[in-house]
């Protein structure tokens, strides 16, 4: 199952609050990428938040993997998870 994970920062934080954990966060993200959990990773262009495309069996599995990220462990960020399913709209082209 593909899942979009949109980062949400905890309120009242500054960029300095994140600095001590950013190297470990990148390392943890890389490990999830190598395992095939994180398929794609982006930063939003309009605000400093990450958007991840995950490949997991279900939402619970996605939550468990994301919980291993240092910024999540420290309560600095959380993720909104959006499960995706295949688009079947093209079938309309073949039926009247």
Secondary structure, 3 states (H helix, E strand, C coil): CEEEEEEEECCCCCHHHHHCCHHHHHHHHHHHHHCCCEEEEEECCCCCCEEEEEECCCHHHHHHHHCCCHHHHCCCEEEEEEECCCCCHHHHHCCC
